[in-house]
Amino acid sequence: MIVSPIATALTRKYGVHLPMALGIICQTTGFLTASFSRKIWQLYLSQGLLVGFGIGLTWIPSIAVLPQWFLKRRSMANGICSAGSGIGGLLFTFAVRAILSHISLAWALRTCGLVSAGMNILATCAIRSRNHIVQPKLHPFDVRLFRRYEVFLALAWGFVSMFGYVILLFSLSDFARSIGLGSSQAAAVTALLNLGTAVGRPLVGVMSDRFGRIETAALITFLCFVSVFAIWVPATSYGALIFFAVINGGILGVFWMVRSFDFDRELDANGSVDYSSC
């Protein structure tokens, strides 16, 4: 995400397609070069730096496009969109597991790079921004935002909630192994976590539109907190971990569904939409 100011500047000058195309090149190159890595510093540069920059350049320009096309059901649209990561995670979990078992780690990385490149190329060709209509004030880094306490509150909540989300997403399979489950069962736990994400996020989006973004975010975050200590920490069996994965998959990452900025209110107040406030 350090690449965000660069991605924003490129989007402001050239539109969304150029930075996304650069992101595809970086991400694909990162995966392919990682497959030939033999030392840890090579992985830092390839799968770490290049793939990270690629995701940033692809994701940052596209994140503000969806809310441009929705007004009343914006959170539901975000929920459906973010559910795609759950479906992709479900497919990739089983596919990568099979490649690792029957071919090699190198080809697992190459497959991830080539498949993601193909899908991102399709997405980049299909995406349509309305920046030329709404004319947002795209600032690479607007220091004036730090004068608003609402920004600090949003950043603090985003940091804390996403910190927990990332830990759970990338450690649940290792936790499964630590309680004596096999590698196939550990992969199934991660896959079902992604399945819960695909099913639950659109529902959370509907709740957000109906009951309010702040209210929904507070409730879902509290449910995550309770489920971690009530189900995950004492879990010692495959069934309990599966139950936790499915339930939490649906409510994890609530940030993605409720992050929508109230563009129509900003438009009424200022006469133009300021995406730097998002």
C-alpha positions in Angstrom: 0.0 0.0 0.0 3.0 2.3 0.1 2.6 2.7 -3.6 -0.8 4.3 -3.1 0.3 8.0 -3.7 2.0 6.9 -7.0 -1.1 5.0 -8.1 -3.3 8.0 -7.3 -1.1 10.4 -9.2 -1.0 8.1 -12.2 -4.8 7.7 -12.1 -5.3 11.4 -11.9 -3.1 12.0 -15.0 -3.8 8.9 -17.1 -6.9 7.3 -15.8 -7.4 3.9 -14.2 -6.1 1.6 -17.0 -2.5 2.6 -17.1 -1.6 2.1 -13.4 -3.6 -1.2 -13.5 -1.6 -2.4 -16.5 1.6 -1.5 -14.7 0.3 -3.4 -11.7 -0.4 -6.5 -13.7 3.2 -6.4 -15.1 4.7 -6.0 -11.6 2.5 -8.7 -10.0 3.1 -11.3 -12.8 6.8 -10.6 -12.9 6.9 -11.0 -9.1 5.3 -14.4 -9.1 7.4 -15.7 -12.0 10.7 -14.5 -10.6 9.7 -15.9 -7.2 9.4 -19.3 -8.7 13.1 -19.2 -9.5 14.2 -17.9 -6.1 16.8 -19.8 -4.1 17.5 -17.3 -1.3 15.2 -15.5 1.1 16.2 -12.0 -0.1 15.1 -13.0 -3.6 11.6 -13.8 -2.2 11.6 -10.4 -0.4 12.2 -8.7 -3.7 10.0 -10.8 -5.9 6.9 -12.2 -4.1 7.3 -9.4 -1.5 8.1 -6.2 -3.2 7.1 -6.8 -6.8 3.8 -8.6 -6.1 3.0 -6.1 -3.4 3.5 -3.1 -5.7 1.5 -4.9 -8.4 -1.4 -5.4 -6.1 -1.3 -1.8 -5.0 -1.1 -0.4 -8.5 -4.0 -2.7 -9.6 -6.2 -2.3 -6.5 -5.9 1.4 -5.6 -7.2 2.8 -9.0 -10.1 0.4 -9.0 -11.3 0.8 -5.4 -13.2 4.0 -6.1 -14.8 2.9 -9.3 -17.6 0.7 -7.9 -19.1 3.4 -5.6 -19.4 5.7 -8.6 -22.1 3.5 -10.1 -24.2 3.0 -7.0 -26.1 5.3 -4.7 -28.7 3.4 -2.6 -27.2 -0.1 -2.4 -23.5 0.8 -2.3 -22.6 -1.4 0.6 -24.3 -4.4 -1.0 -22.4 -3.8 -4.2 -19.2 -3.6 -2.2 -20.1 -6.9 -0.5 -20.8 -8.7 -3.7 -17.5 -7.4 -5.2 -15.4 -8.3 -2.2 -17.1 -11.8 -2.1 -15.1 -12.4 -5.3 -12.0 -12.7 -3.1 -13.7 -15.5 -1.2 -14.5 -17.4 -4.3 -11.0 -16.9 -5.7 -9.5 -17.9 -2.3 -11.6 -21.1 -2.3 -10.5 -22.1 -5.8 -6.8 -21.1 -5.3 -6.6 -23.0 -2.0 -7.5 -26.4 -3.5 -5.7 -25.7 -6.8 -2.4 -24.6 -5.2 -2.6 -27.5 -2.7 -2.9 -30.0 -5.7 0.0 -28.3 -7.6 2.2 -28.4 -4.5 1.5 -32.1 -3.9 1.8 -33.3 -7.5 4.1 -30.9 -9.3 6.2 -28.3 -7.4 6.3 -25.1 -5.4 7.8 -23.3 -8.4 4.9 -24.2 -10.7 2.4 -23.2 -8.0 3.9 -19.7 -8.0 3.9 -19.6 -11.8 0.3 -20.8 -12.0 -0.8 -18.1 -9.5 1.0 -15.5 -11.5 -0.4 -16.5 -14.9 -3.9 -17.0 -13.7 -4.0 -13.7 -11.8 -2.5 -12.0 -14.9 -5.2 -13.4 -17.1 -8.1 -12.4 -14.8 -6.6 -8.9 -14.1 -6.2 -8.3 -17.8 -9.9 -9.0 -18.3 -10.9 -6.8 -15.4 -8.7 -3.9 -16.7 -10.2 -4.1 -20.1 -13.8 -4.2 -18.7 -13.5 -1.5 -16.0 -15.2 1.8 -16.7 -14.5 4.8 -14.5 -16.8 7.9 -14.2 -13.9 10.2 -13.2 -14.5 12.3 -16.3 -18.1 12.9 -15.1 -17.7 13.3 -11.3 -14.3 15.0 -11.7 -12.9 13.9 -8.3 -10.1 15.8 -6.7 -7.5 13.1 -6.7 -4.6 14.0 -4.4 -1.6 11.7 -4.1 -1.2 12.6 -0.4 -3.5 15.2 1.1 -2.1 16.3 4.5 -5.2 18.4 5.2 -7.0 15.2 6.0 -4.9 14.8 9.2 -6.7 17.8 10.6 -9.9 15.8 10.8 -10.4 13.6 13.8 -12.8 11.4 11.8 -9.9 10.4 9.6 -7.8 9.3 12.6 -10.8 7.3 14.0 -11.3 5.6 10.6 -7.6 4.8 10.2 -7.4 3.4 13.7 -10.4 1.2 13.3 -9.2 0.0 9.8 -5.7 -0.7 11.2 -7.0 -2.7 14.2 -9.7 -4.6 12.3 -7.5 -5.5 9.3 -4.6 -6.5 11.5 -6.8 -9.2 13.1 -8.2 -10.1 9.7 -4.8 -10.7 8.1 -3.6 -12.7 11.1 -6.5 -15.0 11.0 -6.5 -15.4 7.2 -2.9 -16.4 7.0 -2.5 -18.4 10.3 -5.7 -20.5 10.5 -4.2 -23.4 8.4 -1.0 -23.3 10.6 -3.2 -23.4 13.7 -5.0 -26.5 12.2 -1.7 -28.2 11.9 -0.7 -27.3 15.4 -3.7 -29.1 16.9 -2.8 -32.3 15.0 -4.8 -32.0 11.7 -3.4 -33.1 8.4 -2.3 -30.8 5.6 -5.5 -31.6 3.5 -7.7 -30.7 6.5 -5.7 -27.5 7.1 -6.3 -26.6 3.4 -10.0 -27.3 3.8 -10.2 -25.0 6.8 -8.8 -22.1 4.8 -11.0 -23.0 1.8 -14.1 -22.9 4.0 -13.0 -19.6 5.5 -13.0 -18.2 2.0 -16.4 -19.9 1.3 -17.9 -18.1 4.3 -16.4 -14.9 2.9 -18.1 -15.4 -0.4 -21.5 -16.1 1.2 -21.4 -13.6 4.1 -20.0 -10.4 2.6 -23.0 -9.6 0.4 -25.3 -10.2 3.4 -23.2 -7.9 5.6 -23.5 -5.3 2.7 -27.3 -5.6 2.8 -27.2 -5.1 6.6 -25.0 -2.1 6.2 -27.4 -0.4 3.7 -30.4 -1.1 5.9 -29.1 -0.4 9.4 -26.2 1.9 8.8 -22.5 1.4 8.2 -21.2 2.4 11.6 -23.8 0.3 13.4 -23.1 -2.8 11.2 -19.3 -2.4 11.6 -19.6 -2.2 15.4 -21.8 -5.2 15.6 -19.8 -7.4 13.3 -16.5 -6.4 14.9 -17.9 -7.3 18.3 -19.1 -10.7 17.0 -15.6 -11.4 15.6 -14.2 -10.6 19.1 -16.6 -12.9 20.8 -16.1 -15.8 18.4 -12.3 -15.7 18.6 -12.3 -16.3 22.4 -15.5 -18.5 22.5 -14.7 -20.8 19.5 -11.2 -20.4 18.1 -9.0 -20.3 21.2 -10.6 -23.4 22.8 -10.9 -25.3 19.5 -9.2 -28.7 19.5 -11.2 -30.6 16.9 -11.6 -30.4 13.1 -15.4 -29.8 13.4 -15.0 -26.8 15.8 -12.4 -25.2 13.5 -14.6 -25.8 10.5 -17.5 -24.1 12.3 -15.3 -21.2 13.3 -14.0 -20.8 9.7 -17.4 -20.7 8.1 -19.0 -18.3 10.6 -16.0 -16.0 10.7 -15.5 -16.1 7.0 -18.8 -14.3 6.6 -18.0 -11.5 9.0 -14.3 -11.1 8.6 -13.0 -8.0 6.8 -16.2 -6.0 7.4 -14.0 -3.0 6.4 -14.5 -3.9 2.8 -18.3 -3.8 2.9 -18.7 -0.6 4.9 -15.8 1.5 3.6 -18.0 3.4 1.1 -17.8 7.1 1.4 -21.0 9.1 1.3 -20.4 10.6 -2.2 -23.8 12.1 -2.6 -23.6 14.0 0.7 -20.1 15.2 -0.3 -21.4 16.3 -3.6 -24.2 18.3 -2.1 -21.9 20.0 0.4 -19.0 20.9 -1.9 -20.4 20.7 -5.4 -17.9 18.0 -6.4 -16.8 14.6 -5.1 -13.5 14.5 -3.3 -12.2 11.0 -3.5 -9.2 11.9 -1.4 -11.6 11.9 1.5 -12.4 8.2 0.9 
